[in-house]
Amino acid sequence: MRNKELDALRGLAAISVLLYHVLALNWPPLQNGVYLQPADKIIHNILIFTPVHVIWLGMEAVWFFFVLSGFVLTKAATRPGFSWQAYFPSRIVRIYGPVLCAIVFAWLTYRLIPHVVEPGDNPAIGMLPTAYPFTDVLRDATLLGGTSTSIGVLWSLQWEIVFSLALPIYIFLVQRFPRTAAIIAAAACMIGWVVNDQVTMYMPMFFFGALLAQYWAQVCNTFRFLRSGGWFAHVSGSLLVLAGITGMTSFFLLGRQLGAIGVPARAATLPLVLGGIVLLTITSVNWPPLSRVLTTRFMVFLGTISFSLYLVHRPIMIAFGFIMGLGMLPALIVIALSIAVAVGFYYAFERPLHRLAQRLNRSLQEKVPA
């Protein structure tokens, strides 16, 4: 059974990524703030260096996707009747199908809309990709061995594919060596950020979602006090949400201070970020006030289109940068148009491909010998 709350969290993470790209492009102080550079205006510093930054997180929102993928796939794979023979082909269709459609969509935006840097354009426009050559299309279509910047979000999907293929290993580790594997995963992740190795940066993150799924019943039992409905439950739930958001934004809250004493801020705050993600995941399901908000029709629908929104928003943003330049109006148009296109993309491509993957899964399960 799917958790609607987790679908909604995925939708909020996709919105956060959308806002990250749009705000960072259209307001240079915010782009500089991604690298912990202070801004002149108070409002910009609030958006950068306080927990408010959660509304436009880029990297950390993608990490949320990784943890949720680890959780959801592990829960599914450990249910009775699960078939590995059916899982692998259907999972490939589920990911590659929408990605290939998104590549075609992005390619069309580059072909139909001139991506030309004109004299006098904002310097940020000059840093955007101006073409989507066929070699990059082919590279993006594999999702392995690196992706181009023409779409700009597919880098995370290559790790989703690797995790999907390696899922049996993750399940073996969380079932047989949970404590040891968790320590190694945390250490590997932090070291990866120190030495700039992408495999160890990202792949251990899925483990924490898998670990949470493996012990989900025990975790929910531990946090059952959130369901009591009394004042203590509401205060605790509010504090856990605040702690989760603070953890997710800890790089921006502590990064300058850590950098000043020579500590790698990304590596040092990574446990706090992942801990914040886990806390928000737990609280979203176990604290009724938050659960009710996340299971409203709008929030669930936002989660439903989250993958489509993630795939289509950046080519739209790049195209409108060349069409309209930068500023408040282009930013608002890109946000609204990205959501509208994502809805159309979901119904036209993602949902049919998802149903195809489900039919393939059922068909292959029927062929598995009893």
C-alpha positions as CSV (number, residue, x, y, z in Angstrom):
1,M,0.0,0.0,0.0
2,R,1.4,3.4,-1.0
3,N,1.9,6.1,1.5
4,K,0.2,9.2,0.1
5,E,2.2,11.3,2.5
6,L,5.4,10.2,0.9
7,D,4.1,11.0,-2.5
8,A,3.3,14.5,-1.3
9,L,6.7,14.9,0.1
10,R,8.1,13.9,-3.3
11,G,5.9,16.6,-4.8
12,L,7.2,19.2,-2.4
13,A,10.8,18.2,-3.1
14,A,10.1,18.6,-6.9
15,I,8.7,22.1,-6.2
16,S,11.8,22.9,-4.2
17,V,14.0,21.9,-7.1
18,L,11.9,24.0,-9.5
19,L,12.2,27.0,-7.2
20,Y,15.9,26.5,-6.7
21,H,16.6,26.6,-10.5
22,V,14.3,29.6,-11.1
23,L,15.4,31.7,-8.2
24,A,19.1,31.0,-8.6
25,L,18.9,32.0,-12.3
26,N,16.8,35.1,-11.9
27,W,18.4,36.5,-8.8
28,P,22.3,36.4,-8.8
29,P,22.5,37.0,-5.0
30,L,20.6,33.8,-4.4
31,Q,22.9,31.9,-6.9
32,N,25.9,33.2,-5.0
33,G,24.2,32.2,-1.8
34,V,24.2,28.5,-2.9
35,Y,28.0,28.9,-2.5
36,L,27.5,30.5,1.0
37,Q,28.2,34.0,-0.2
38,P,26.3,36.6,1.8
39,A,23.9,39.0,0.0
40,D,23.3,42.7,0.5
41,K,19.6,42.6,1.1
42,I,18.1,41.2,4.3
43,I,15.4,39.2,2.4
44,H,18.0,37.4,0.3
45,N,20.0,36.5,3.4
46,I,16.8,35.2,5.1
47,L,16.1,33.1,2.0
48,I,19.7,31.7,2.0
49,F,20.8,31.4,5.6
50,T,17.7,30.4,7.6
51,P,15.4,27.4,7.5
52,V,13.3,29.3,5.0
53,H,15.8,28.0,2.4
54,V,13.9,24.7,2.5
55,I,11.4,26.1,0.0
56,W,14.2,26.3,-2.7
57,L,16.6,23.6,-1.9
58,G,18.3,22.0,-4.9
59,M,20.8,19.3,-3.8
60,E,19.1,18.4,-0.6
61,A,15.7,18.0,-2.2
62,V,17.3,15.5,-4.7
63,W,18.8,13.6,-1.7
64,F,15.2,13.4,-0.4
65,F,14.3,11.7,-3.7
66,F,17.1,9.2,-3.0
67,V,16.0,8.4,0.5
68,L,12.4,8.0,-0.6
69,S,13.4,5.7,-3.4
70,G,15.3,3.6,-1.0
71,F,12.3,3.4,1.3
72,V,9.6,2.7,-1.4
73,L,11.5,0.1,-3.4
74,T,12.7,-1.8,-0.3
75,K,9.1,-1.8,1.1
76,A,7.9,-3.2,-2.2
77,A,10.6,-5.7,-2.6
78,T,10.1,-7.2,0.9
79,R,6.4,-7.8,0.5
80,P,5.0,-11.3,-0.1
81,G,4.7,-12.2,-3.7
82,F,7.4,-9.9,-5.0
83,S,9.1,-11.1,-8.1
84,W,12.6,-10.0,-9.1
85,Q,12.0,-11.4,-12.6
86,A,9.1,-9.0,-13.0
87,Y,10.8,-6.1,-11.1
88,F,13.8,-5.4,-13.2
89,P,12.1,-5.0,-16.6
90,S,9.2,-3.0,-15.2
91,R,11.5,-0.7,-13.3
92,I,13.6,0.0,-16.4
93,V,10.4,0.9,-18.3
94,R,9.2,3.0,-15.4
95,I,12.4,5.2,-15.4
96,Y,13.6,5.1,-19.0
97,G,10.2,5.6,-20.6
98,P,9.5,9.1,-19.2
99,V,13.2,10.1,-19.4
100,L,13.3,9.4,-23.2
101,C,10.1,11.4,-23.6
102,A,11.6,14.2,-21.7
103,I,14.7,14.1,-23.9
104,V,12.6,14.5,-27.0
105,F,10.7,17.4,-25.3
106,A,14.0,19.1,-24.4
107,W,15.4,18.5,-27.9
108,L,12.4,20.2,-29.4
109,T,12.8,23.3,-27.2
110,Y,16.3,23.7,-28.4
111,R,15.3,23.1,-32.1
112,L,12.2,25.4,-32.1
113,I,13.4,28.2,-29.8
114,P,16.6,30.1,-30.6
115,H,19.1,29.7,-27.8
116,V,21.3,32.6,-28.8
117,V,23.2,34.9,-26.4
118,E,22.7,38.5,-27.6
119,P,24.9,41.5,-26.7
120,G,23.7,43.0,-23.5
121,D,22.2,39.8,-22.2
122,N,22.5,39.1,-18.5
123,P,25.8,37.2,-17.8
124,A,23.7,34.4,-16.3
125,I,22.1,33.9,-19.8
126,G,25.6,33.3,-21.2
127,M,26.1,30.5,-18.9
128,L,23.1,28.5,-20.1
129,P,23.4,25.7,-22.6
130,T,22.7,26.9,-26.2
131,A,22.3,23.6,-28.0
132,Y,21.5,19.9,-27.4
133,P,23.7,18.0,-29.8
134,F,22.9,14.5,-30.8
135,T,25.9,13.1,-28.9
136,D,24.5,14.6,-25.7
137,V,21.1,13.2,-26.6
138,L,22.6,9.7,-26.8
139,R,24.5,10.1,-23.6
140,D,21.5,11.3,-21.7
141,A,19.4,8.4,-23.1
142,T,21.6,5.9,-21.4
143,L,21.6,7.6,-18.0
144,L,25.0,5.9,-17.4
145,G,28.4,7.3,-17.7
146,G,27.4,10.9,-17.0
147,T,24.7,13.2,-18.4
148,S,24.7,16.5,-20.2
149,T,23.7,20.0,-18.9
150,S,21.1,20.5,-21.6
151,I,18.4,19.1,-19.4
152,G,20.4,19.4,-16.3
153,V,18.4,17.1,-14.0
154,L,19.2,13.7,-15.4
155,W,22.4,13.4,-13.3
156,S,20.3,12.1,-10.4
157,L,18.5,9.5,-12.6
158,Q,21.7,7.7,-13.3
159,W,22.0,7.0,-9.6
160,E,18.4,6.0,-9.4
161,I,19.1,3.4,-12.1
162,V,22.2,2.1,-10.4
163,F,20.3,1.8,-7.1
164,S,17.3,0.1,-8.8
165,L,19.7,-2.5,-10.3
166,A,21.6,-3.0,-7.0
167,L,18.4,-3.2,-4.9
168,P,19.0,-6.9,-3.9
169,I,22.4,-5.9,-2.4
170,Y,20.8,-3.1,-0.4
171,I,18.1,-5.4,1.0
172,F,20.7,-8.0,1.9
173,L,22.7,-5.4,3.8
174,V,19.8,-4.0,5.7
175,Q,18.6,-7.4,6.7
176,R,21.9,-9.0,7.6
177,F,24.3,-6.2,8.7
178,P,22.1,-3.1,9.4
179,R,24.4,-1.4,12.0
180,T,27.7,-2.1,10.3
181,A,26.3,-1.2,6.9
182,A,24.8,2.0,8.3
183,I,28.1,3.1,9.8
184,I,30.0,2.3,6.6
185,A,27.3,4.1,4.4
186,A,27.5,7.2,6.5
187,A,31.3,7.2,6.5
188,A,31.5,6.5,2.8
189,C,29.0,9.3,2.0
190,M,31.0,11.9,4.0
191,I,34.3,10.7,2.5
192,G,32.8,11.0,-0.9
193,W,32.0,14.6,-0.4
194,V,35.6,15.3,0.9
195,V,37.3,13.5,-2.1
196,N,34.6,14.5,-4.7
197,D,33.7,10.9,-5.7
198,Q,30.1,10.8,-6.9
199,V,29.6,7.1,-6.4
200,T,30.3,7.4,-2.6
201,M,28.6,10.8,-2.5
202,Y,25.2,9.5,-3.5
203,M,24.8,5.7,-3.5
204,P,24.9,5.3,0.3
205,M,22.0,7.7,0.6
206,F,19.6,5.2,-0.8
207,F,20.7,2.8,2.0
208,F,19.1,5.0,4.7
209,G,15.7,4.8,3.0
210,A,16.1,1.1,2.7
211,L,17.1,0.8,6.4
212,L,14.1,2.9,7.4
213,A,11.8,0.6,5.3
214,Q,13.3,-2.5,6.9
215,Y,12.5,-1.3,10.4
216,W,9.4,0.7,9.6
217,A,7.0,-1.1,11.9
218,Q,9.4,-0.6,14.8
219,V,9.9,3.0,13.9
220,C,6.2,3.7,13.8
221,N,5.7,1.9,17.1
222,T,8.4,4.2,18.6
223,F,6.7,7.3,17.3
224,R,3.2,6.2,18.1
225,F,3.0,8.9,20.8
226,L,2.5,11.4,17.9
227,R,-1.0,9.8,17.3
228,S,-2.3,10.4,20.9
229,G,-3.9,13.7,19.9
230,G,-2.9,15.5,23.1
231,W,-0.9,18.7,23.5
232,F,2.4,16.7,23.9
233,A,1.8,15.0,20.6
234,H,1.2,18.3,18.8
235,V,4.2,20.0,20.4
236,S,6.4,17.0,19.7
237,G,5.2,16.8,16.1
238,S,5.8,20.5,15.5
239,L,9.3,20.3,17.0
240,L,10.1,17.2,14.9
241,V,9.1,19.0,11.7
242,L,11.2,22.0,12.7
243,A,14.1,19.7,13.5
244,G,13.7,18.0,10.1
245,I,13.7,21.3,8.2
246,T,16.6,22.6,10.2
247,G,18.6,19.5,9.5
248,M,17.8,19.7,5.8
249,T,19.0,23.3,5.7
250,S,22.0,22.8,8.0
251,F,24.6,23.3,5.3
252,F,23.3,26.9,4.9
253,L,22.9,27.5,8.6
254,L,26.4,26.2,9.6
255,G,28.4,26.2,6.4
256,R,30.1,29.6,6.7
257,Q,31.1,28.9,10.3
258,L,32.5,25.4,9.4
259,G,34.3,26.7,6.4
260,A,35.9,29.4,8.5
261,I,37.6,26.8,10.7
262,G,38.6,24.6,7.7
263,V,35.9,21.9,8.1
264,P,34.3,20.6,4.8
265,A,30.8,21.9,5.3
266,R,29.0,19.5,2.9
267,A,30.6,16.5,4.6
268,A,30.1,17.8,8.1
269,T,26.4,18.7,7.7
270,L,25.5,15.6,5.6
271,P,24.4,13.5,8.6
272,L,22.2,16.4,9.8
273,V,20.6,16.6,6.3
274,L,19.9,12.9,6.1
275,G,18.7,12.9,9.6
276,G,16.3,15.7,8.8
277,I,15.0,13.8,5.8
278,V,14.4,10.7,7.9
279,L,12.7,12.7,10.6
280,L,10.3,14.4,8.1
281,T,9.5,11.1,6.5
282,I,8.6,9.5,9.9
283,T,6.7,12.5,11.1
284,S,4.7,12.9,7.9
285,V,3.1,9.5,8.3
286,N,2.8,9.3,12.1
287,W,1.7,12.8,13.1
288,P,-2.0,13.2,12.1
289,P,-2.0,17.0,11.5
290,L,0.8,16.8,9.0
291,S,-0.6,13.6,7.5
292,R,-3.9,15.3,6.9
293,V,-2.2,18.2,5.1
294,L,-0.1,15.9,3.0
295,T,-3.0,13.7,2.0
296,T,-5.2,16.5,0.6
297,R,-6.1,16.0,-3.0
298,F,-3.9,18.9,-4.1
299,M,-0.8,17.6,-2.3
300,V,-1.2,14.1,-3.5
301,F,-1.6,15.3,-7.1
302,L,1.5,17.4,-6.7
303,G,3.3,14.1,-5.8
304,T,1.7,12.4,-8.7
305,I,3.2,14.8,-11.2
306,S,6.5,15.3,-9.4
307,F,8.6,13.1,-11.7
308,S,7.2,14.9,-14.8
309,L,7.8,18.3,-13.2
310,Y,11.3,17.3,-12.3
311,L,12.0,16.2,-15.9
312,V,10.5,19.1,-17.9
313,H,11.0,22.3,-15.8
314,R,14.6,23.1,-16.6
315,P,14.4,23.1,-20.5
316,I,11.4,25.4,-20.1
317,M,13.4,27.7,-17.8
318,I,16.4,27.8,-20.2
319,A,14.2,28.5,-23.2
320,F,12.4,31.4,-21.4
321,G,15.7,32.8,-20.3
322,F,16.6,33.3,-24.0
323,I,13.0,34.4,-24.9
324,M,12.3,36.9,-22.1
325,G,15.5,37.4,-20.2
326,L,15.6,37.4,-16.4
327,G,13.4,38.9,-13.7
328,M,10.2,38.5,-11.7
329,L,7.8,38.1,-14.7
330,P,9.9,35.4,-16.5
331,A,10.3,33.6,-13.2
332,L,6.6,33.5,-12.5
333,I,5.8,32.4,-16.1
334,V,8.3,29.6,-15.9
335,I,6.9,28.3,-12.6
336,A,3.4,28.4,-13.9
337,L,4.2,27.0,-17.3
338,S,6.4,24.2,-15.8
339,I,3.6,23.0,-13.6
340,A,1.1,23.1,-16.5
341,V,3.5,21.3,-18.9
342,A,4.2,18.7,-16.2
343,V,0.5,18.0,-15.9
344,G,0.2,17.5,-19.6
345,F,3.4,15.4,-19.7
346,Y,2.1,13.2,-16.9
347,Y,-1.2,12.4,-18.7
348,A,0.3,12.1,-22.1
349,F,3.5,10.1,-21.4
350,E,4.3,9.3,-17.8
351,R,1.0,7.7,-16.7
352,P,0.7,5.5,-19.9
353,L,4.3,4.4,-19.4
354,H,3.7,3.7,-15.7
355,R,0.7,1.6,-16.6
356,L,2.7,-0.2,-19.2
357,A,5.3,-1.0,-16.5
358,Q,2.6,-2.3,-14.2
359,R,1.2,-4.5,-16.9
360,L,4.6,-5.8,-17.7
361,N,5.2,-6.5,-14.0
362,R,1.9,-8.5,-13.7
363,S,2.5,-10.4,-16.9
364,L,6.0,-11.5,-15.8
365,Q,4.8,-12.4,-12.4
366,E,2.2,-14.8,-14.0
367,K,5.0,-16.5,-15.8
368,V,7.0,-17.2,-12.6
369,P,6.8,-20.9,-11.7
370,A,4.8,-21.5,-8.5
